[in-house]
Structures are given as C-alpha cells and as structure tokens.
Amino acid sequence: MKAWQLTAFGRENLKLNDIPQPTPGPGEALVRISAVSLNYRDKLIYDGNYNPHLEFPITQVADAVGEVVAVGPNTTRVKPGDRVVTSYCTRWIDGEPSAKETLYSLGNIIPGALAEYLVLTENALAVAPAYLTDEEAAALPCAGLTAWYSLVEKGDVKSGDTVLVQGTGGVSLFGLQIAAALGATVIATSSSDDKLARAKSLGATHTINYKKTPDWENEALALTNKRGVDHILEVVGGSNLARSIKAIRPEGQISIIGIIDGFDATIPLFGVIQKHAVIRGISVGPLRALERMLAKFDELKLRPVIDSVHSFNDAPKAFDRLEQGGFGKIVIRVRD
Ligand SMILES: NC(=O)c1ccc[n+]([C@@H]2O[C@H](COP(=O)([O-])OP(=O)(O)OC[C@H]3O[C@@H](n4cnc5c(N)ncnc54)[C@H](OP(=O)(O)O)[C@@H]3O)[C@@H](O)[C@H]2O)c1
C-alpha cells in the first residue's frame, strides 16, 4: 500500500513509499482511510520538536476517518462497514491520563494514518456521526477534542460565560463553535481582520487583532467590564501566557494547550495567586470524551470549518498550507 512516511526530520523528507499492508491482531481493526486532517503537531513532528527520538521511517498524521474493512480476533467494539474516526491518545480510554498518553499518538511511535490502510486498536476508534462528510469527520479528532475537553469536560463552560480563543487555527475555531453553541460569549483573536470577520460569522461576539493590538489582554478586560474572561484556550504559550493571566477573571481557567510561541513561559505568580487562577494542562482527551463530543456534535449538527482539501498524491501541498496557517482544518482526501 501507499503511505506518506517521514524518513528523517525535515518536511522535505516526507516520502510516498510502498509498504506492506498491515494485518489486524487481537483487539485491532483494519481501516481503509478515506481522509485525514493536519494539526500543528504534525509540523512539530517533522521539525523534530515533538519527539526528538522519533524512529524512521514513520507514517505520518494522527487524525483520520475511514471504513473498517476487517477485524482481528476478539475485536468487539467495531465491525466491518463501520465508518470510524481515530482517537489521538490511542491508549487513553477514560479517567486520568498517564504522563505518556501523547507518546502513543499516531505518527509518533505507532504508524500514522496518511496511508491507504491503518491497523489500530479498537480502543482508539469511535464511530463517526452520519451527518458529517468524510472531510468534516477527519477534521474533528485532535483539535475538536482538545477544545471540547478543555471547555466542557474540564472547564464546565456554560451559557453566559466568556471564552477567549487565540488565533483561527483548528483548536481555536472548534473552541469558538463549541462555546458559542453552548451560549457563551466568545472573544476571538487573529492576525488578520479578514479572518476575524469570518470568526464573527461563526459566532464570535468580539474580535481583537493581536498584531494591531499586541496587549490584547487589556482589550479583553475592557470587553468584560474589567472582570476578566472565564475561560482561555492558550494555544500560543511562551510570553503570551502572562497576558492570559492578566485577562482571566478570578477563579477562571486557562487551558494550556499550545506552544506556538515557545515551550517555556515566565508568568506573574502574584497574579495567579491573587486571582486563584486555574492553569490546567491539556493533552487532547480520552476515547470516552471523544465519544461524548461526537454525540453532542451530532445533536447540535455542528460542522467543522474546512480550510482546504488536498489530494493524496499532492499531500506536500497540504503541509505547505499548514506552514502558511489556514482558517480551520487542512484535509487530505486519501480515497476518492
Ligand atoms: N495540548 C494539546 O492537547 C494540543 C492539542 C492540539 C493542538 N495543540 C497545540 O495547540 C497549538 C495550535 O494547534 P492547531 O492545530 O490548532 O494550530 P493551527 O491550526 O496550525 O493554527 C495555528 C494558528 O495559530 C494562530 N497564531 C499564531 N501565532 C499566534 C499568536 N501570537 N497569537 C494568537 N494566535 C496565534 C494563527 O492564527 P491567525 O492566522 O488567525 O493569526 C494560526 O493560524 C499548537 O501549538 C499545537 O501543538 C495542543
């Protein structure tokens, strides 16, 4: 079968290889991949910033949708014909995470989904809602669950809360859509006025251009009558976290998600102490949370925002788009 594999660090080392089709073992399923979506994390992987000990060659990409075409012995959760999405933390089913959940994500130490077929444990597969297209279903797992787990399962977001999302990437737009659908007021930031206009059409109430207003935290405080926002999805990291601490309300929650601006941060501890701020690390979420999220998406008929769809043979163009920063999810159609 064909698979896009990383043969060394560096995006130029993503190669289309012919490799043997895998066979499902006990508790596993063989999935014929229909579509995958990219995450910033895929860039971290090929840049060598996610796992410096990556072993090559390794098939890339974590998020996918496909059809179960065969199952191994004792596989009971899925059956041939099911349309399924992948769960990012393949060993995390429920409860509290171990410290190593993200290690076992697809395309890291187990093969990824940018291939014609994938064998995966049945505990890392969830049935995709029927109302979603393949492109939309592929967009959901990592970014959608990260926003959902942060806001709903760990943040208890409710109608009337104010949620701030940073930039218009995958996690942030899912955060915007989920928060708005649950009745929260959303403040969206972006480097682009055009993207902010699109964020408004998705349900953002307020927008801030962080390039024109680098001290966006003051604007967020003004928009909340100086009280501060209830939830912040911190996808930027680095020095941005100190701004989030200024913008959060007393006892509000900052979900530490991304490291776009840096892996380390110096933060004003006195601000955290005075506000009793909750600073919570997030590593995507477990299978059960993915299933709950898919059920809620089905109920609300929420549709992921797709930036662009690329063909399997043109996969490098999708990674070019990832480097540019799209609006929403970048999808690769694996099978027509
Ligand atoms: N911890 C977890 O479980 C988890 C899960 C998923 C993702 N992540 C991390 O979260 C981050 C975002 O991932 P993603 O896949 O959503 O990324 P993405 O789709 O590639 O989006 C990146 C977006 O970030 C925005 N951005 C860049 N610099 C910014 C800044 N200084 N302030 C505000 N926004 C800025 C840009 O939006 P504009 O173009 O609108 O400016 C850009 O389009 C990454 O660091 C990723 O590794 C972590």
PDBQT file of the ligand as one rigid body, heavy atoms in Angstrom, charges set to zero:
ROOT
HETATM    1  N1  LIG A 401      -2.152  20.089  24.252  1.00  0.00    +0.000 N 
HETATM    2  C1  LIG A 401      -2.941  19.529  23.343  1.00  0.00    +0.000 C 
HETATM    3  O1  LIG A 401      -3.685  18.604  23.621  1.00  0.00    +0.000 OA
HETATM    4  C2  LIG A 401      -2.970  20.091  21.954  1.00  0.00    +0.000 A 
HETATM    5  C3  LIG A 401      -3.899  19.627  21.024  1.00  0.00    +0.000 A 
HETATM    6  C4  LIG A 401      -3.963  20.253  19.770  1.00  0.00    +0.000 A 
HETATM    7  C5  LIG A 401      -3.080  21.291  19.478  1.00  0.00    +0.000 A 
HETATM    8  N2  LIG A 401      -2.149  21.665  20.394  1.00  0.00    +0.000 N 
HETATM    9  C6  LIG A 401      -1.258  22.791  20.135  1.00  0.00    +0.000 C 
HETATM   10  O2  LIG A 401      -2.068  23.960  20.019  1.00  0.00    +0.000 OA
HETATM   11  C7  LIG A 401      -1.476  24.857  19.089  1.00  0.00    +0.000 C 
HETATM   12  C8  LIG A 401      -2.489  25.162  17.975  1.00  0.00    +0.000 C 
HETATM   13  O3  LIG A 401      -2.697  23.973  17.251  1.00  0.00    +0.000 OA
HETATM   14  P1  LIG A 401      -3.653  23.967  15.960  1.00  0.00    +0.000 P 
HETATM   15  O4  LIG A 401      -3.514  22.620  15.350  1.00  0.00    +0.000 OA
HETATM   16  O5  LIG A 401      -4.983  24.499  16.303  1.00  0.00    +0.000 OA
HETATM   17  O6  LIG A 401      -2.864  25.040  15.055  1.00  0.00    +0.000 OA
HETATM   18  P2  LIG A 401      -3.157  25.581  13.591  1.00  0.00    +0.000 P 
HETATM   19  O7  LIG A 401      -4.460  25.052  13.102  1.00  0.00    +0.000 OA
HETATM   20  O8  LIG A 401      -1.940  25.350  12.783  1.00  0.00    +0.000 OA
HETATM   21  O9  LIG A 401      -3.356  27.138  13.839  1.00  0.00    +0.000 OA
HETATM   22  C9  LIG A 401      -2.326  27.987  14.178  1.00  0.00    +0.000 C 
HETATM   23  C10 LIG A 401      -2.916  29.390  14.328  1.00  0.00    +0.000 C 
HETATM   24  O10 LIG A 401      -2.347  29.994  15.484  1.00  0.00    +0.000 OA
HETATM   25  C11 LIG A 401      -2.535  31.376  15.384  1.00  0.00    +0.000 C 
HETATM   26  N3  LIG A 401      -1.407  32.095  15.998  1.00  0.00    +0.000 N 
HETATM   27  C12 LIG A 401      -0.104  32.073  15.680  1.00  0.00    +0.000 A 
HETATM   28  N4  LIG A 401       0.588  32.915  16.472  1.00  0.00    +0.000 NA
HETATM   29  C13 LIG A 401      -0.330  33.488  17.303  1.00  0.00    +0.000 A 
HETATM   30  C14 LIG A 401      -0.264  34.462  18.336  1.00  0.00    +0.000 A 
HETATM   31  N5  LIG A 401       0.887  35.041  18.690  1.00  0.00    +0.000 N 
HETATM   32  N6  LIG A 401      -1.409  34.803  18.980  1.00  0.00    +0.000 NA
HETATM   33  C15 LIG A 401      -2.587  34.227  18.649  1.00  0.00    +0.000 A 
HETATM   34  N7  LIG A 401      -2.722  33.301  17.685  1.00  0.00    +0.000 NA
HETATM   35  C16 LIG A 401      -1.606  32.958  17.014  1.00  0.00    +0.000 A 
HETATM   36  C17 LIG A 401      -2.683  31.725  13.909  1.00  0.00    +0.000 C 
HETATM   37  O11 LIG A 401      -4.000  32.265  13.740  1.00  0.00    +0.000 OA
HETATM   38  P3  LIG A 401      -4.285  33.587  12.848  1.00  0.00    +0.000 P 
HETATM   39  O12 LIG A 401      -3.838  33.214  11.457  1.00  0.00    +0.000 OA
HETATM   40  O13 LIG A 401      -5.736  33.808  12.970  1.00  0.00    +0.000 OA
HETATM   41  O14 LIG A 401      -3.477  34.708  13.431  1.00  0.00    +0.000 OA
HETATM   42  C18 LIG A 401      -2.531  30.359  13.226  1.00  0.00    +0.000 C 
HETATM   43  O15 LIG A 401      -3.349  30.207  12.104  1.00  0.00    +0.000 OA
HETATM   44  C19 LIG A 401      -0.186  24.193  18.622  1.00  0.00    +0.000 C 
HETATM   45  O16 LIG A 401       0.892  24.621  19.434  1.00  0.00    +0.000 OA
HETATM   46  C20 LIG A 401      -0.449  22.712  18.867  1.00  0.00    +0.000 C 
HETATM   47  O17 LIG A 401       0.737  21.990  19.021  1.00  0.00    +0.000 OA
HETATM   48  C21 LIG A 401      -2.070  21.069  21.607  1.00  0.00    +0.000 A 
ENDROOT
TORSDOF 0
